[in-house]
Amino acid sequence: MPGENLTRLEAQERKALLDVASYEVVLDLTTGPETFGSTTTVRFSAGEGASTFIDAITKTVHSVTLNGTELDPAAVSDGVRIQLDGLADENELVVVADALYTNTGEGLHRFVDPVDDEVYLYTQFEVPDSRRMFAVFEQPDLKATFQFTVTAPDYWEVVSNSSTPEPVDVGESNFRWEFAPTPIISSYITALIAGPYSVERRELTSSSGRVIPLGVFARASLAQYLDTDYIVEKTRQGFEFYEANFDYPYPFEKYDQLFVPEFNAGAMENAGAVTFTESYVFRSKVTDAMRERRVTTILHELAHMWFGDLVTMKWWNDLWLNESFATYISTLATAEATEWVEDWTTFGALEKGWAYRQDQLPSTHPIVAEITDLEDVQVNFDGITYAKGASVIKQLVAWVGRDEFLAGVAAYFKKHEFSNTELTDLLAELETTSGRDLSSWSALWLETAGVNTLKPTFSVGEDGTYSSFSILQSATEEWPTIRPHRLGVGSYSLQDGALVRTGTFELDVDGEVTDVPQLVGTAQPDLLLLNDDDLAYAKIRLDEQSLATAIEHLGSISSPLARSLVWGSVWDSTRDAESAGRDYVRLVLGNIGAETESTTVRTVLGQLQLTASSYVAPEHRAAALEQVGDALWELAQAADAGSDNQFQFVKAFAAIAHTPGQLDTVQAVLDERIQLDGLDIDTDLGWELLIALAAGGRAGQAEIDAALASDNTATGRQSAAHAAAAIPTVEAKQAAWDSIVGSDGAANLIVRATGLGFLRTADPSLLAPFVDQYFAALTGLWESRSYAIAAGIINGFYPSPLADQALVDASKAWLDANPETPALRRLIIESVAGVERALAAQARDAQDV
């Protein structure tokens, strides 16, 4: 990575010099499996005599021609940048190069399908990787038009931002596609997807009256699983919602959605050519949580066509606004325009939970982060940028009014179409439509970090009514900001075995103490819930009686959102070592069977496993893990046949099974000697059961190889890598380590799958020999691997299951000895913070006998 960084100062200086008009990019994809031909012609204006550079990560630069003058490639190119001196007012640059395919999910990714040996390509350019495909001034505020010409095998589909043209036969079974120029866009949202993809085509009519062609693409070997009609239905609903609420028609000429292999993220908002992870092509049963998440992701990327693609941030410090807006508005669209009406409950359980975790790390930062270079951007695709930002935008909408907010957004699109903006440009429009001054709001919420905690304090008279009631607000020492909050207060009482809301009201909380006169003289309910309806971004605490009620009766609360808030409150207090881990285990096992929201179930089950394995005191851990495993199997047996809960409980049981009896059950389920009504042991669930057996020492390489032979697909290979790395021997762990850390070349998702297996163990001491190896490898990994691979290894192989002081000490020793490379240090700081939190939770749990 050294040499590939770009600082904000460099970008500002280059922007001041240049005005880029157009790119013409000619690509030859027929030159072999390692490289492709890339010829770029870029036209731009500059100050007479100025000097700058263009980005081009290449294998070989054959020629560089500036305004008709041949430059010496050896003198001007270092394989990352090409130096340009003596510029004219108007310039034409031609760069002829060979570029490298990747298998890291960055640049132009090349994948060979093990099913049919066909080659599939796709691009992923955010943040700085269009320079891996063509020479480019790689920064978001140097927008231009892009015209691609592509030579590829004649039976391929070739897709870019513009509509795919009729190809020309150029002989030797190859065609050439000459795309029309794009509108003025940023380089990171350009795209190329090519290969023998299967495609289904539809169309819709925009509010402008234009017919918008739609395409849904997947690899041929996955096409049978693609539910195109449903995907298109959600897309249509999103188009209607956004065009109506943004008062601006869809800004591009077509809309393709492509499910591509070995994708690093969930999706990418390339203009008119959105790419998605293949995890959203369901070849086996998935949870309802995953189905809902796919819909929100579809609508998230569609929102970016306006917010991000039509109007784009000037620099990456406003990445948060791009992602937070799309997260907020896609949740709103999912809840109001699709059948997933409880998506705000999902938002609270998933997005807000992520935000709260991120905001309590030592690396937390203001929503408007200081982004000094590209490495800063890479590590800021985090819970602050997406989830906290979206939570705060939800508050902003409540503050200015929904109609006023959407009117301001519509005015923003019209004023800044196809250009670049900063946060102040949007706030100016919102101030105009709402009449509110947003400067103080921005300072408190966007320019400071940390999450506040709200807790009730009160006295109760002999008659059982509140004689006083206040809400206390606190902040951390590191980020001591006390903020204003608009929140609800709900009272819940037990009636015929159900917890029913008997009263609710809203109030403004500001300062460290806020009196609540509305409650004085009212009867203390069985459960009092601060932040009822989830309006505020803050951690909440339950009073002692409310917590006791929750532990016994949480599952009987009728509101899914209220249940989610209670789950979150108790989880926060457990993470903060204010309550014992075993109490959280008891809460979950006593109430999760009645939970109806799939994402809440999925989230809570993950927290349950973390608690039992890392937050319960070591002397109680074995008993807790066995209790959880046995209870999950009982829950699976008791769940409705074929239900989402049944499916999730079986998966969670397999993930934690480790005793001889539990592993016997896993084996019997896999062999179908034990059958649950409505549960199909399909391909992916079969892998999960086999991985459990491998991790428990009940299956070895022979069984893994046999399973792979029957599922020799990309997903099968990832599962096989996961299973092999989970085998509970030092030799298997070392082999997994060597295959990824000790050698370069593993594809990105194999890295991820191997890391999951490496960390999976019922005996964390197996990982102790790797602590020294881990820290010895860090600097070399960071310097020699791409960001996606380096970060994947550093996060995926950190031996967090050890959860002991020795790991903390080793981590801090490395940090003390390596003060440089802030982005790398941040990854370690975040990992060790998780271990320190586990140690504090263990100490709290040990206090309870």
Helices and strands as residue ranges (DSSP letters): H 8-17, E 19-28, E 35-45, E 52-55, E 60-66, E 69-71, H 73-76, E 81-84, E 90-100, E 107-112, E 119-124, G 130-132, E 145-153, E 157-160, E 168-171, E 174-178, G 187-189, E 192-195, E 198-205, E 211-218, G 220-225, H 228-246, E 255-260, E 267-268, E 273-277, G 278-280, H 288-304, E 311-313, G 316-318, H 319-337, H 343-346, I 347-352, H 353-359, H 374-379, I 384-388, H 389-400, H 402-416, E 419-421, H 423-434, H 439-446, E 453-460, E 466-474, E 485-495, E 498-509, E 513-515, G 517-519, E 527-532, E 539-540, H 544-553, G 554-556, H 560-575, H 581-591, G 592-594, H 598-610, I 611-615, H 618-638, H 644-656, H 660-670, H 683-695, H 701-710, H 714-726, H 730-740, H 748-759, G 764-767, H 770-784, H 787-796, G 800-802, H 805-817, H 822-846
